[in-house]
């Protein structure tokens, strides 16, 4: 698997995908007859499936796996979109790239902030992982060896999973591309900034909190949203990637590095020049390879 880490981003972007089957299962306990291959010629051995982990419309995920009976490390992907928009479809190309590297991939949707306030998004991510672990044999997945990768708002959710409780069983690493580690900092930064993206991020954090400001009874919700405040010694190592001048600055991750460092958990912050954010940042030269190598070091 390590030999495939240096596959170029341009080569991955050139892959042509076959759409998910319209008949994919929506049963929380999936049936073994609803799979479809993204490779009609059967050369890659990949299969895909869409399953639900809850009763709400957006509580579903796509699974990509190789049906060869081998237990494979897992990669969970969480899309971005200000917590209020976006869809797992945005991650299809990236999901395929990790499946081609030999991982079992879970590309998840979650309830958006317009439907449910925090902590619904963290609850949904944890429920996705629980479903994957329950049906690990079906998807050739090693439930004790996986990482969670999130983009922007999805990076916040991924990091929140990583610091939830006293560590998550089987979780070996968390990756955030432009992750919003501190909604409170985003709230403060957006109050005085003339940057329209920072102002939008402030409004989005308020919406995630159910429309309330970080004071009074709402303080508990905002405290729950702060990833670094929940650091514990059994949390998984973290890699975050930021552009030096983007609207979610590297300073967002520095607080997490300080807090996790106090309990002995390593955090690596990688910065790239420019202003690219989230998925466009991931596609910058060398970034995807850097992330893939870090993941391979964690779960191999």
N, C-alpha and C positions, 0 to 999 in steps of 0.2 A: 504493500500500500504506500510505503514511503517513497517508492520510486515514481509514483504518479503525482507527487506533491507539486512538482514544478511545471505541471501542465499550464500553458499560457492562458491568460484571461481571454485573449482574442480567439483562441481555439475553442474555448468553452462557449463563447458567445455565438459561435457559428453553428452550434448544434441545433438541428431542427427537431422540435418536439411534436409528439402526437398527443392531441387533447385527451384529458381524462375521460373515461367512459361515462356516458350519461346514465348508465345503469349502476354506477358505483354504490356500494352499500351505505345506508345511513343508520345502521344498527349499532348501538354502543357495544354489543358483543358480536363482532363481525362474522359473517358467514364465509366459508372458504371458497365460494364460487363466484365472487364478484370482482376478481382481479382482471387487469388489462395490462398489456405490455406496451411501454412507450417505444419499443423497438419492434416493428412489425416483422422483421426478418430474424428475430431471435438471436442476434449476434451478441448482445450485451448480457442477456439473461435477466434484465431488469423487469420487475412488475410494479404496478402502481395501484393504489386503492384510495378511495375517500371514505372516511368513517366519521361518525359523530361521537363525541365524548360527553355530550349533554343534550338537553331538549331544545335549546334555542338555536335559531337559524345559523348563527355564526360559530357555534360550538362544534367545529369539525376540523379535520386535518387530512392532508394528503400523505400517504406513505409510499416511499420508494425503497424497494429492497431486491436482493438477489436471492432467488429460491434455490439455494444449493445446499441447505442444511447446515451451513456454517454460521455460528454465532458471530455477528459483526458489531463493531462499535457503532453507536448511534449519534446522529447530529440532529438536534431540534432547531428549527428556524422560526424566528418571530419577526414579522414584518413591521415596518414603521408607518407613520401617517398621523402624527400629532395626537395619538391615542383615539382620534375621532374619525379616522378614515383609513383607507388602504385595505389590502386584501392579500391573502397568501398567493394569489396568482402572480403578484409582483416578484415573488421569490422562486418561480418555477425554474428559471434558467440556473439559478444558484443551487436549488435543490438537485437538479440533474447533475450538476458538476460534482457535488459531493457523493451522489450515488455512483457516478462513474469512477470515483476514487475508491470505491469499495465499502462505503458506509451505508447503514440503513438510515434513511432520512425521513424525518417527520416535519412537515411544513404546516404550521398551525394557523388557524384563525382564532380570534377571541372577540368577546363582546366589546364594542367600542364605547367610548365615554358618553355618547348620546343615548345609549341604551342602558348602560349600567355604570355607576361610579366606582372608583377604586374602593376595595381591592378586587373587584370582579375580574380584572385582567390577570392579576397574579393567580387567582383561584383557577381561571381557565387554563393557564399555562401548566399549573401543577396537575390539573385533571388530565391534560393531554399526556403528561409524563406517566401518570398513574395508569392510563389506558394502555400506553405503549408497553409498560412493564408487565401488565397483566397478560398481554398477548404477544410477549416477546418471542416465543417459539414460532408462532405463526409468521412473523416478519423477520425471522433469522436475526434477531436483535439480542445483543448481550445487555441485559438490564442493569448490569453493574459497571457499565463502561460507556458513558455518553457525555456529550457537551451540549450546551445551549448557546445559540448564536442569535443575537438580536440587533436590529437596525434602528437607530434613533429612538423613538418611543418604544419600539420593540426591544432596544438595548436596555432601556429602563426596566422593562418587564423581566428580561433575562437576568439582569443583575439582581432584581428583587427576588427572583426564584433562588439565586445563588446565596443570598443572605437570609433566606426565610428559615426560621427555626434554628436548629443547631446542625446545619448541613443536610443535604439531600442525598439519600442513598444512591450510590452509583454515579453521581455527578462528579466528573473529573475536571471540569473547566467551564468557564463562562467567557464568551467573547461579545464585546459590544462595539459596533461601528457607530461612532458619534452618539454614544449613549447619554441619555439625560439622567445622570446619577442623582442630581439634587433638584427636584421640582421647586424647592424653596429658593434655591439660588436663581433658577430661571424666573421665578416670580419676582424676585428683587431686581434682577438685571433688566427685565422687561419694563419695569416701572419708569425708568428714566432714559432708556435707550431710544435712539431714533431709528435703529435697525428694525425694519418691519418684521423680520423673522423672529427676532428676540421678543418683540411685542406680541406676536402671534403665539409664541411658545408660552408666554406668561398667561395669556387668555386660555390656552389649551390646558395648562396645568390647573387653572381654576375650574375648568369644565370637568377635568378628571376627578377633582375633589368633590364633585357634585354641585358645583356652582358657588361654593363658599370660600371665604378668604381664610388665611392661616391664623385664626385667632378664636378664642372662646371654645365652644364645643367642637368646632372644625379643626382645632389644633391636633386632635388625635388622628384624624384622617391624613393630614399633611405629614405628621410624624411617621405614619405607616408608609407613606410614599417615599420617605427618605431612605435610600438604599444603605448608605454607610452607617446609619444609626443602628442597624441590625447585625453588624458584623459579629461573627463568633469564630472560634478557633477551628471548627470543623467545616467551615465554608470552603468551597472549591477555589482554586487559583483563578485569576481573572486577567484577560487581555483586553485592553480598550484601544481603539484607534480613532484619532481625531485629526482634522486638518488644523494647521496652526492658527488660521484666521477665520474659521467657520463660526457660525452663531451658537454652536454648542462647543465651547472651548475646552482644551485639555484640562483646564482648572477644574472642570466638572468631575473628572476622574481622580484628580489629585486627592480630594477628600476621602474617596474610597480607598486609595492606596495608603493613606495615613491611618485610617481606622482599621483596615484589615491587617496592615503591618503591625499594629499594636498587639494583635492576637496571633501573629506568626503566619499569616496567609499572604503569599506573594501576589502582587498586582504589577503587571507590565503595561506601561502607557507608551504607545507608539504614535508619533506625530509625523504627518506628511505635510509638505508645503502646500499653500493654497487655501481655497475656501470650499472645496468639495465636501459634501455632507452625505452620510449614510451610504446608500447603494452606489451613487456615483463615486464616492470616496473608495469604496471596495474595488471599483473597477480601475482606479488609478494604477499606473504601472508599479508592479511589485507588491501591492497591498494584499491582494488575494493570496499570493504565494506565501507571504509572511504569515497570514492568518492560518492557512492550511498547514504550514510547517509547525506552528504552535499547537494546533489541534492534534497533529500526528504525534507530537512529543507527549501529549497528555493521554491519548487513547490508542495511538499507534495503528 
